[in-house]
Amino acid sequence: MPKVTVDIPQHIIDDVNTHVGGGKKFVSFSDAVRTALRKMLDQLDEVDRRRGRSE
């Protein structure tokens, strides 16, 4: 799996980390980021579909 390096403001990292760990929604910070990116891409695909831009 490719590795990606990004700059993320500390307040966003802190917010994400409140949802990471035992008994919470995500098992790791990476899992939270992957899930968020997938959801964003799904939403963009839906917008494209509605606007007739999908293949």
mmCIF file of the N, C-alpha and C atoms, coordinates in Angstrom:
data_MODEL
# 
_entry.id   MODEL 
# 
loop_
_atom_site.group_PDB 
_atom_site.id 
_atom_site.type_symbol 
_atom_site.label_atom_id 
_atom_site.label_alt_id 
_atom_site.label_comp_id 
_atom_site.label_asym_id 
_atom_site.label_entity_id 
_atom_site.label_seq_id 
_atom_site.pdbx_PDB_ins_code 
_atom_site.Cartn_x 
_atom_site.Cartn_y 
_atom_site.Cartn_z 
_atom_site.occupancy 
_atom_site.B_iso_or_equiv 
_atom_site.pdbx_formal_charge 
_atom_site.auth_seq_id 
_atom_site.auth_comp_id 
_atom_site.auth_asym_id 
_atom_site.auth_atom_id 
_atom_site.pdbx_PDB_model_num 
ATOM 1   N N  . MET A 1 1  ? 0.855   -1.161 0.000   1.00 0.00 ? 1  MET A N  1 
ATOM 2   C CA . MET A 1 1  ? 0.000   0.000  0.000   1.00 0.00 ? 1  MET A CA 1 
ATOM 3   C C  . MET A 1 1  ? 0.910   1.236  0.000   1.00 0.00 ? 1  MET A C  1 
ATOM 4   N N  . PRO A 1 2  ? 0.649   2.199  -0.889  1.00 0.00 ? 2  PRO A N  1 
ATOM 5   C CA . PRO A 1 2  ? 1.479   3.402  -0.919  1.00 0.00 ? 2  PRO A CA 1 
ATOM 6   C C  . PRO A 1 2  ? 1.357   4.209  0.372   1.00 0.00 ? 2  PRO A C  1 
ATOM 7   N N  . LYS A 1 3  ? 2.426   4.871  0.717   1.00 0.00 ? 3  LYS A N  1 
ATOM 8   C CA . LYS A 1 3  ? 2.436   5.761  1.883   1.00 0.00 ? 3  LYS A CA 1 
ATOM 9   C C  . LYS A 1 3  ? 2.293   7.188  1.367   1.00 0.00 ? 3  LYS A C  1 
ATOM 10  N N  . VAL A 1 4  ? 1.544   8.018  2.094   1.00 0.00 ? 4  VAL A N  1 
ATOM 11  C CA . VAL A 1 4  ? 1.312   9.405  1.716   1.00 0.00 ? 4  VAL A CA 1 
ATOM 12  C C  . VAL A 1 4  ? 1.660   10.277 2.915   1.00 0.00 ? 4  VAL A C  1 
ATOM 13  N N  . THR A 1 5  ? 2.321   11.382 2.637   1.00 0.00 ? 5  THR A N  1 
ATOM 14  C CA . THR A 1 5  ? 2.645   12.338 3.689   1.00 0.00 ? 5  THR A CA 1 
ATOM 15  C C  . THR A 1 5  ? 1.862   13.611 3.431   1.00 0.00 ? 5  THR A C  1 
ATOM 16  N N  . VAL A 1 6  ? 1.151   14.082 4.452   1.00 0.00 ? 6  VAL A N  1 
ATOM 17  C CA . VAL A 1 6  ? 0.371   15.317 4.331   1.00 0.00 ? 6  VAL A CA 1 
ATOM 18  C C  . VAL A 1 6  ? 0.567   16.156 5.586   1.00 0.00 ? 6  VAL A C  1 
ATOM 19  N N  . ASP A 1 7  ? 0.380   17.452 5.426   1.00 0.00 ? 7  ASP A N  1 
ATOM 20  C CA . ASP A 1 7  ? 0.384   18.359 6.572   1.00 0.00 ? 7  ASP A CA 1 
ATOM 21  C C  . ASP A 1 7  ? -1.058  18.520 7.036   1.00 0.00 ? 7  ASP A C  1 
ATOM 22  N N  . ILE A 1 8  ? -1.297  18.225 8.321   1.00 0.00 ? 8  ILE A N  1 
ATOM 23  C CA . ILE A 1 8  ? -2.638  18.321 8.886   1.00 0.00 ? 8  ILE A CA 1 
ATOM 24  C C  . ILE A 1 8  ? -2.542  19.191 10.134  1.00 0.00 ? 8  ILE A C  1 
ATOM 25  N N  . PRO A 1 9  ? -3.389  20.215 10.239  1.00 0.00 ? 9  PRO A N  1 
ATOM 26  C CA . PRO A 1 9  ? -3.371  21.049 11.442  1.00 0.00 ? 9  PRO A CA 1 
ATOM 27  C C  . PRO A 1 9  ? -3.628  20.214 12.701  1.00 0.00 ? 9  PRO A C  1 
ATOM 28  N N  . GLN A 1 10 ? -2.968  20.578 13.776  1.00 0.00 ? 10 GLN A N  1 
ATOM 29  C CA . GLN A 1 10 ? -3.068  19.823 15.029  1.00 0.00 ? 10 GLN A CA 1 
ATOM 30  C C  . GLN A 1 10 ? -4.501  19.711 15.523  1.00 0.00 ? 10 GLN A C  1 
ATOM 31  N N  . HIS A 1 11 ? -5.307  20.750 15.371  1.00 0.00 ? 11 HIS A N  1 
ATOM 32  C CA . HIS A 1 11 ? -6.683  20.682 15.886  1.00 0.00 ? 11 HIS A CA 1 
ATOM 33  C C  . HIS A 1 11 ? -7.507  19.619 15.150  1.00 0.00 ? 11 HIS A C  1 
ATOM 34  N N  . ILE A 1 12 ? -7.193  19.370 13.878  1.00 0.00 ? 12 ILE A N  1 
ATOM 35  C CA . ILE A 1 12 ? -7.900  18.316 13.146  1.00 0.00 ? 12 ILE A CA 1 
ATOM 36  C C  . ILE A 1 12 ? -7.432  16.950 13.635  1.00 0.00 ? 12 ILE A C  1 
ATOM 37  N N  . ILE A 1 13 ? -6.140  16.803 13.843  1.00 0.00 ? 13 ILE A N  1 
ATOM 38  C CA . ILE A 1 13 ? -5.610  15.544 14.377  1.00 0.00 ? 13 ILE A CA 1 
ATOM 39  C C  . ILE A 1 13 ? -6.244  15.252 15.736  1.00 0.00 ? 13 ILE A C  1 
ATOM 40  N N  . ASP A 1 14 ? -6.320  16.270 16.576  1.00 0.00 ? 14 ASP A N  1 
ATOM 41  C CA . ASP A 1 14 ? -6.928  16.092 17.899  1.00 0.00 ? 14 ASP A CA 1 
ATOM 42  C C  . ASP A 1 14 ? -8.388  15.664 17.785  1.00 0.00 ? 14 ASP A C  1 
ATOM 43  N N  . ASP A 1 15 ? -9.129  16.298 16.870  1.00 0.00 ? 15 ASP A N  1 
ATOM 44  C CA . ASP A 1 15 ? -10.539 15.944 16.684  1.00 0.00 ? 15 ASP A CA 1 
ATOM 45  C C  . ASP A 1 15 ? -10.685 14.499 16.212  1.00 0.00 ? 15 ASP A C  1 
ATOM 46  N N  . VAL A 1 16 ? -9.863  14.095 15.236  1.00 0.00 ? 16 VAL A N  1 
ATOM 47  C CA . VAL A 1 16 ? -9.935  12.722 14.725  1.00 0.00 ? 16 VAL A CA 1 
ATOM 48  C C  . VAL A 1 16 ? -9.585  11.739 15.841  1.00 0.00 ? 16 VAL A C  1 
ATOM 49  N N  . ASN A 1 17 ? -8.563  12.043 16.602  1.00 0.00 ? 17 ASN A N  1 
ATOM 50  C CA . ASN A 1 17 ? -8.114  11.123 17.655  1.00 0.00 ? 17 ASN A CA 1 
ATOM 51  C C  . ASN A 1 17 ? -9.162  10.886 18.738  1.00 0.00 ? 17 ASN A C  1 
ATOM 52  N N  . THR A 1 18 ? -10.140 11.780 18.859  1.00 0.00 ? 18 THR A N  1 
ATOM 53  C CA . THR A 1 18 ? -11.210 11.529 19.842  1.00 0.00 ? 18 THR A CA 1 
ATOM 54  C C  . THR A 1 18 ? -12.098 10.362 19.398  1.00 0.00 ? 18 THR A C  1 
ATOM 55  N N  . HIS A 1 19 ? -11.986 9.957  18.134  1.00 0.00 ? 19 HIS A N  1 
ATOM 56  C CA . HIS A 1 19 ? -12.800 8.862  17.585  1.00 0.00 ? 19 HIS A CA 1 
ATOM 57  C C  . HIS A 1 19 ? -11.977 7.597  17.326  1.00 0.00 ? 19 HIS A C  1 
ATOM 58  N N  . VAL A 1 20 ? -10.727 7.586  17.779  1.00 0.00 ? 20 VAL A N  1 
ATOM 59  C CA . VAL A 1 20 ? -9.807  6.476  17.502  1.00 0.00 ? 20 VAL A CA 1 
ATOM 60  C C  . VAL A 1 20 ? -9.458  5.765  18.797  1.00 0.00 ? 20 VAL A C  1 
ATOM 61  N N  . GLY A 1 21 ? -9.453  4.432  18.728  1.00 0.00 ? 21 GLY A N  1 
ATOM 62  C CA . GLY A 1 21 ? -9.003  3.648  19.877  1.00 0.00 ? 21 GLY A CA 1 
ATOM 63  C C  . GLY A 1 21 ? -10.021 2.611  20.283  1.00 0.00 ? 21 GLY A C  1 
ATOM 64  N N  . GLY A 1 22 ? -9.697  1.895  21.313  1.00 0.00 ? 22 GLY A N  1 
ATOM 65  C CA . GLY A 1 22 ? -10.550 0.823  21.806  1.00 0.00 ? 22 GLY A CA 1 
ATOM 66  C C  . GLY A 1 22 ? -11.959 1.291  22.116  1.00 0.00 ? 22 GLY A C  1 
ATOM 67  N N  . GLY A 1 23 ? -12.934 0.627  21.525  1.00 0.00 ? 23 GLY A N  1 
ATOM 68  C CA . GLY A 1 23 ? -14.331 0.946  21.777  1.00 0.00 ? 23 GLY A CA 1 
ATOM 69  C C  . GLY A 1 23 ? -14.854 2.152  21.025  1.00 0.00 ? 23 GLY A C  1 
ATOM 70  N N  . LYS A 1 24 ? -14.041 2.729  20.175  1.00 0.00 ? 24 LYS A N  1 
ATOM 71  C CA . LYS A 1 24 ? -14.482 3.894  19.404  1.00 0.00 ? 24 LYS A CA 1 
ATOM 72  C C  . LYS A 1 24 ? -14.675 3.490  17.945  1.00 0.00 ? 24 LYS A C  1 
ATOM 73  N N  . LYS A 1 25 ? -15.021 4.436  17.097  1.00 0.00 ? 25 LYS A N  1 
ATOM 74  C CA . LYS A 1 25 ? -15.403 4.105  15.724  1.00 0.00 ? 25 LYS A CA 1 
ATOM 75  C C  . LYS A 1 25 ? -14.245 3.583  14.878  1.00 0.00 ? 25 LYS A C  1 
ATOM 76  N N  . PHE A 1 26 ? -13.030 4.094  15.066  1.00 0.00 ? 26 PHE A N  1 
ATOM 77  C CA . PHE A 1 26 ? -11.891 3.713  14.229  1.00 0.00 ? 26 PHE A CA 1 
ATOM 78  C C  . PHE A 1 26 ? -10.805 3.055  15.072  1.00 0.00 ? 26 PHE A C  1 
ATOM 79  N N  . VAL A 1 27 ? -10.132 2.079  14.488  1.00 0.00 ? 27 VAL A N  1 
ATOM 80  C CA . VAL A 1 27 ? -9.087  1.369  15.216  1.00 0.00 ? 27 VAL A CA 1 
ATOM 81  C C  . VAL A 1 27 ? -7.760  2.117  15.176  1.00 0.00 ? 27 VAL A C  1 
ATOM 82  N N  . SER A 1 28 ? -7.571  2.988  14.167  1.00 0.00 ? 28 SER A N  1 
ATOM 83  C CA . SER A 1 28 ? -6.332  3.750  14.061  1.00 0.00 ? 28 SER A CA 1 
ATOM 84  C C  . SER A 1 28 ? -6.601  5.060  13.334  1.00 0.00 ? 28 SER A C  1 
ATOM 85  N N  . PHE A 1 29 ? -5.654  5.980  13.462  1.00 0.00 ? 29 PHE A N  1 
ATOM 86  C CA . PHE A 1 29 ? -5.756  7.251  12.756  1.00 0.00 ? 29 PHE A CA 1 
ATOM 87  C C  . PHE A 1 29 ? -5.804  6.997  11.246  1.00 0.00 ? 29 PHE A C  1 
ATOM 88  N N  . SER A 1 30 ? -4.977  6.072  10.773  1.00 0.00 ? 30 SER A N  1 
ATOM 89  C CA . SER A 1 30 ? -4.956  5.738  9.343   1.00 0.00 ? 30 SER A CA 1 
ATOM 90  C C  . SER A 1 30 ? -6.303  5.204  8.872   1.00 0.00 ? 30 SER A C  1 
ATOM 91  N N  . ASP A 1 31 ? -6.932  4.379  9.682   1.00 0.00 ? 31 ASP A N  1 
ATOM 92  C CA . ASP A 1 31 ? -8.254  3.850  9.354   1.00 0.00 ? 31 ASP A CA 1 
ATOM 93  C C  . ASP A 1 31 ? -9.262  4.989  9.220   1.00 0.00 ? 31 ASP A C  1 
ATOM 94  N N  . ALA A 1 32 ? -9.195  5.963  10.111  1.00 0.00 ? 32 ALA A N  1 
ATOM 95  C CA . ALA A 1 32 ? -10.108 7.109  10.057  1.00 0.00 ? 32 ALA A CA 1 
ATOM 96  C C  . ALA A 1 32 ? -9.883  7.925  8.787   1.00 0.00 ? 32 ALA A C  1 
ATOM 97  N N  . VAL A 1 33 ? -8.628  8.154  8.433   1.00 0.00 ? 33 VAL A N  1 
ATOM 98  C CA . VAL A 1 33 ? -8.317  8.931  7.223   1.00 0.00 ? 33 VAL A CA 1 
ATOM 99  C C  . VAL A 1 33 ? -8.779  8.184  5.972   1.00 0.00 ? 33 VAL A C  1 
ATOM 100 N N  . ARG A 1 34 ? -8.485  6.888  5.881   1.00 0.00 ? 34 ARG A N  1 
ATOM 101 C CA . ARG A 1 34 ? -8.922  6.094  4.714   1.00 0.00 ? 34 ARG A CA 1 
ATOM 102 C C  . ARG A 1 34 ? -10.443 6.112  4.579   1.00 0.00 ? 34 ARG A C  1 
ATOM 103 N N  . THR A 1 35 ? -11.147 5.955  5.697   1.00 0.00 ? 35 THR A N  1 
ATOM 104 C CA . THR A 1 35 ? -12.606 5.945  5.679   1.00 0.00 ? 35 THR A CA 1 
ATOM 105 C C  . THR A 1 35 ? -13.145 7.306  5.233   1.00 0.00 ? 35 THR A C  1 
ATOM 106 N N  . ALA A 1 36 ? -12.569 8.377  5.742   1.00 0.00 ? 36 ALA A N  1 
ATOM 107 C CA . ALA A 1 36 ? -13.013 9.721  5.361   1.00 0.00 ? 36 ALA A CA 1 
ATOM 108 C C  . ALA A 1 36 ? -12.773 9.984  3.880   1.00 0.00 ? 36 ALA A C  1 
ATOM 109 N N  . LEU A 1 37 ? -11.619 9.582  3.374   1.00 0.00 ? 37 LEU A N  1 
ATOM 110 C CA . LEU A 1 37 ? -11.325 9.769  1.952   1.00 0.00 ? 37 LEU A CA 1 
ATOM 111 C C  . LEU A 1 37 ? -12.282 8.962  1.078   1.00 0.00 ? 37 LEU A C  1 
ATOM 112 N N  . ARG A 1 38 ? -12.552 7.729  1.466   1.00 0.00 ? 38 ARG A N  1 
ATOM 113 C CA . ARG A 1 38 ? -13.477 6.893  0.691   1.00 0.00 ? 38 ARG A CA 1 
ATOM 114 C C  . ARG A 1 38 ? -14.865 7.522  0.663   1.00 0.00 ? 38 ARG A C  1 
ATOM 115 N N  . LYS A 1 39 ? -15.335 8.009  1.814   1.00 0.00 ? 39 LYS A N  1 
ATOM 116 C CA . LYS A 1 39 ? -16.652 8.638  1.877   1.00 0.00 ? 39 LYS A CA 1 
ATOM 117 C C  . LYS A 1 39 ? -16.695 9.890  1.001   1.00 0.00 ? 39 LYS A C  1 
ATOM 118 N N  . MET A 1 40 ? -15.638 10.705 1.038   1.00 0.00 ? 40 MET A N  1 
ATOM 119 C CA . MET A 1 40 ? -15.581 11.907 0.214   1.00 0.00 ? 40 MET A CA 1 
ATOM 120 C C  . MET A 1 40 ? -15.618 11.544 -1.273  1.00 0.00 ? 40 MET A C  1 
ATOM 121 N N  . LEU A 1 41 ? -14.860 10.524 -1.665  1.00 0.00 ? 41 LEU A N  1 
ATOM 122 C CA . LEU A 1 41 ? -14.853 10.108 -3.067  1.00 0.00 ? 41 LEU A CA 1 
ATOM 123 C C  . LEU A 1 41 ? -16.219 9.576  -3.497  1.00 0.00 ? 41 LEU A C  1 
ATOM 124 N N  . ASP A 1 42 ? -16.891 8.838  -2.622  1.00 0.00 ? 42 ASP A N  1 
ATOM 125 C CA . ASP A 1 42 ? -18.235 8.356  -2.927  1.00 0.00 ? 42 ASP A CA 1 
ATOM 126 C C  . ASP A 1 42 ? -19.193 9.531  -3.127  1.00 0.00 ? 42 ASP A C  1 
ATOM 127 N N  . GLN A 1 43 ? -19.061 10.556 -2.286  1.00 0.00 ? 43 GLN A N  1 
ATOM 128 C CA . GLN A 1 43 ? -19.923 11.743 -2.428  1.00 0.00 ? 43 GLN A CA 1 
ATOM 129 C C  . GLN A 1 43 ? -19.630 12.481 -3.734  1.00 0.00 ? 43 GLN A C  1 
ATOM 130 N N  . LEU A 1 44 ? -18.363 12.599 -4.094  1.00 0.00 ? 44 LEU A N  1 
ATOM 131 C CA . LEU A 1 44 ? -18.002 13.253 -5.359  1.00 0.00 ? 44 LEU A CA 1 
ATOM 132 C C  . LEU A 1 44 ? -18.521 12.455 -6.553  1.00 0.00 ? 44 LEU A C  1 
ATOM 133 N N  . ASP A 1 45 ? -18.454 11.131 -6.470  1.00 0.00 ? 45 ASP A N  1 
ATOM 134 C CA . ASP A 1 45 ? -19.011 10.288 -7.534  1.00 0.00 ? 45 ASP A CA 1 
ATOM 135 C C  . ASP A 1 45 ? -20.507 10.521 -7.681  1.00 0.00 ? 45 ASP A C  1 
ATOM 136 N N  . GLU A 1 46 ? -21.201 10.667 -6.553  1.00 0.00 ? 46 GLU A N  1 
ATOM 137 C CA . GLU A 1 46 ? -22.646 10.915 -6.584  1.00 0.00 ? 46 GLU A CA 1 
ATOM 138 C C  . GLU A 1 46 ? -22.951 12.277 -7.213  1.00 0.00 ? 46 GLU A C  1 
ATOM 139 N N  . VAL A 1 47 ? -22.185 13.294 -6.875  1.00 0.00 ? 47 VAL A N  1 
ATOM 140 C CA . VAL A 1 47 ? -22.370 14.619 -7.479  1.00 0.00 ? 47 VAL A CA 1 
ATOM 141 C C  . VAL A 1 47 ? -22.147 14.532 -8.987  1.00 0.00 ? 47 VAL A C  1 
ATOM 142 N N  . ASP A 1 48 ? -21.078 13.861 -9.396  1.00 0.00 ? 48 ASP A N  1 
ATOM 143 C CA . ASP A 1 48 ? -20.803 13.689 -10.832 1.00 0.00 ? 48 ASP A CA 1 
ATOM 144 C C  . ASP A 1 48 ? -21.946 12.956 -11.526 1.00 0.00 ? 48 ASP A C  1 
ATOM 145 N N  . ARG A 1 49 ? -22.467 11.912 -10.874 1.00 0.00 ? 49 ARG A N  1 
ATOM 146 C CA . ARG A 1 49 ? -23.565 11.148 -11.463 1.00 0.00 ? 49 ARG A CA 1 
ATOM 147 C C  . ARG A 1 49 ? -24.789 12.042 -11.661 1.00 0.00 ? 49 ARG A C  1 
ATOM 148 N N  . ARG A 1 50 ? -25.134 12.827 -10.628 1.00 0.00 ? 50 ARG A N  1 
ATOM 149 C CA . ARG A 1 50 ? -26.301 13.711 -10.725 1.00 0.00 ? 50 ARG A CA 1 
ATOM 150 C C  . ARG A 1 50 ? -26.149 14.782 -11.794 1.00 0.00 ? 50 ARG A C  1 
ATOM 151 N N  . ARG A 1 51 ? -24.914 15.189 -12.031 1.00 0.00 ? 51 ARG A N  1 
ATOM 152 C CA . ARG A 1 51 ? -24.671 16.251 -13.021 1.00 0.00 ? 51 ARG A CA 1 
ATOM 153 C C  . ARG A 1 51 ? -24.348 15.685 -14.402 1.00 0.00 ? 51 ARG A C  1 
ATOM 154 N N  . GLY A 1 52 ? -24.480 14.387 -14.569 1.00 0.00 ? 52 GLY A N  1 
ATOM 155 C CA . GLY A 1 52 ? -24.258 13.765 -15.867 1.00 0.00 ? 52 GLY A CA 1 
ATOM 156 C C  . GLY A 1 52 ? -22.806 13.679 -16.273 1.00 0.00 ? 52 GLY A C  1 
ATOM 157 N N  . ARG A 1 53 ? -21.904 13.686 -15.300 1.00 0.00 ? 53 ARG A N  1 
ATOM 158 C CA . ARG A 1 53 ? -20.463 13.635 -15.618 1.00 0.00 ? 53 ARG A CA 1 
ATOM 159 C C  . ARG A 1 53 ? -19.869 12.253 -15.404 1.00 0.00 ? 53 ARG A C  1 
ATOM 160 N N  . SER A 1 54 ? -20.664 11.288 -15.003 1.00 0.00 ? 54 SER A N  1 
ATOM 161 C CA . SER A 1 54 ? -20.099 9.960  -14.772 1.00 0.00 ? 54 SER A CA 1 
ATOM 162 C C  . SER A 1 54 ? -20.049 9.178  -16.079 1.00 0.00 ? 54 SER A C  1 
ATOM 163 N N  . GLU A 1 55 ? -19.152 8.204  -16.096 1.00 0.00 ? 55 GLU A N  1 
ATOM 164 C CA . GLU A 1 55 ? -18.985 7.394  -17.316 1.00 0.00 ? 55 GLU A CA 1 
ATOM 165 C C  . GLU A 1 55 ? -19.964 6.251  -17.352 1.00 0.00 ? 55 GLU A C  1 
# 
